[in-house]
Structure formats: C-alpha cells, structure tokens
Amino acid sequence: MITLLIAVAIGALTLSLLLSPIETLGWWAGWYGEGLEHPHEASHAAYRRIGGDKEPRQFVVYLDGIAKVGAENYDDVQGLLNQLDAALPRAVILGDLMPYSVRNVGLLDERPLARFWRRMFEYKLAGKHSLLAFSINIRNLFQVLVAADQRYGPVYGRGEAQVMLTSLLRAGYVPGSGVPITVLGYSGGVQIGIVAARFLKRALDAPLTVVSLAGVMASDAGLDALDRLYDLRSPSDHVPLYGRVLFPGRWPLARGSHWNRLRRDGRLVNVVLGPMRHNGSESYLDDEAFANGAEVDNQTATATAIIAVLGEIEGSAVDAARS
C-alpha cells in the first residue's frame, strides 16, 4: 500500500510541477474568477477575521508558509494570530487565505487531486509517513517558484491581489480611507505577498508594508510599492538564505535590482530573533520550546517581536495623519 502511495505521490508531484503555472494562467484567461476591481461575491473562502469587531487603524493580512492546505490554520499558526489580535486592539487580523492558489481554493476542495491531498493532510496531522506528507509542501513550493518567475509572477500577483482585496473589503476595509495595510508572511508566503503588492497598492492607494517572518523571497517589482519591509529572522534559520543565493536580484552585484534599491532607500528593516528553527519542533511558532532558556516560549517571543513591528507601523500612520 505504501509503495503504491509513494508511486502516486511521485506522479502527483510530477504533474503538479508540470502544471504549476496552469491555474494562474487559467485565472488570467478568465476560466475561474473575476477581475481585480470587481471581487466575486461567490468566492470559495469564508474570509473570516480574527477576533471581534474593531475600529481599525491597520489591517493585517497573514499569508502562511508552504504547509498550508486551505482556509483553516494549524494550531500553532492560530495561536500566533490570536496573540496578535489580543495585543493589537486597533488592528484587524485576516488569516484564512490560501496563498498558493490565485483562486483561493484549498488543496482539499474542488480539485482533481483533492482526495490524494486529503490523505496526505491526514498523514501530516497524524505525524505519519512524513516523506509522503511533505508532498504538500513541495506542491506549494512549486507555486512559490511560479510567483518568483518573471514570466508568471505578475499574473500570479494580480490574482493573489484580488484574493487579498476581496478579503479586505469583506472585513470592512474602506478604499480611500488611507488605513495602512500590512502583509505578514511566513516563509514562502512572503514571496506571494510581494508579487501581489503593486496590484494591491494600485487598487487601494494606501500605506503598504510587508512583514517577513523567515521569508524566502526574490527581487520583485512589488518591492517598489512597499513603504517598508521588515525582515524578521533567526540566525539559526538558514532557509531564508536560499533566497539570497537562488535569485540573482538579491546579489550585491545587482545594484539596480528592486531588492538593492529597497536596501539603499532605507526601506528594509532587519529584526533579529532568538535561536529558532524554520519549522517543526523549536521553530518560531513552537509554544513548547524555550530558546536558550528564555522566560517565554518561541511562539510568544515571535508574537512579541511582530507586535512591536505592527505597533510601529500603526504609530507611524497615526503620526502621518496628524501632520
């Protein structure tokens, strides 16, 4: 049985690799959704906001890492978002998007391979057959590569901007209000947020910031639309370094790249976290790990750092409104 599943997994991943851009290009061709300016009311997602009603001074859109399967969050992710919501009474937290689909359709819903992904998800939750369960991460990694590809990235970004815009509008965002928008991305979710940034900026013309938690990102034109990018990372986590190596626009020699312009303009802010792993045990979101004997767990330490950044963004927006 396991041999058969391995064969099916290899076949599914090969098919996913070959067809990675198809959903994005199909959306662009008009097979699925509506345009950026007119979000479709019959969207697949519930677009739930974390916490109760607030009078917002900031909207935070969370884009999860490549283990994401749909609208529901893993317990550690939900724990982080709940901490942000409790600590920021004037921020609206949106955390139910599927960044690895321009249609916001989860892997378990209305897909030809949905049955296979459900089985892999069951394995992931049960901690069984980890190599098979990791096929979810690989499938979503392919979508990150599509978003980083200069041929498909702009199309992917426009589609994801539609998803984010729909979520914001349904959560009560008022276009033209000038209320700042922050995209909080984890790992591969950061790249998705960056490629969507210029389209979201054009649609809402509001202050726009990306907060990267251990982000793997390329040098993309979306960086030009950002007021700032906060890069939160532990020195013990080497996964974000892949972006520096794999994408030539991140190299110091590419002085005219979007990334290096971001740095020269002073719009890149580095925030160093304690010793944490990228994912799993002792990761940023592990609420049972205490890095170097710290008084608070990793999840709380990560949340505290993000809360400080979001508070700074909110304070800057208030100061700008008064001036």
URKAQUI-V456584 format. One line per field, one symbol per residue. ss: DSSP state (H for helix, E for strand, C for the rest). psi: psi as a letter, one per 20 degrees, with the letter a starting at -180 (. if undefined). A space follows every 10 residues. Layout:
BEGIN
ss=???
psi=???
END
This chain:
BEGIN
ss=CHHHHHHHHH HHHHHHHHHC CHHHHHHHCC CCCCCCCCCC CCCCCCCCEE CCCCCCCEEE EEECCCCCCC CCCCHHHHHH HHHHHHHCCC EEEECCCCCC CCCCCCCCCC CCCHHHHHHH HHHHHHCCCH HHHCHHHHHH HHHHHHHHCC CCHHHHHHHH HHHHHHHHHH CCCCCCCCCE EEEEEECHHH HHHHHHHHHH HHHHCCCEEE EEECCCCCCC HHHHHCCEEE EEEECCCCCC HHHHHHCHHH CCCCCCCHHH HHHHCCCEEE EEECCCECCC CCECCCCCCC HHHCCCCHHH HHHHHHHHHH HHHHHHHHHH HHC
psi=ghgghggggg gghgghghjg iggghhghij hfaarhimqp hlqhqilqqp aaqqoqiqpp oporajipib hqqqhhghgg hhggghinij ppppkjqnik piikprhjpl qhjhgghggh hggghikqlh hghihggggh hhhghghiph gighgghggh hggggggggh jjpopihjpq ppooqpchhg hghghighhh ghhilrppqp opolqoqroq hhhhipgqop opqpiioigh hhhhghohii qhhmhjrhgh hgghikjpop oprroqrgrb pkahjojjqo pkkqhqrggh gggggggggh hggghhhggh hh.
END
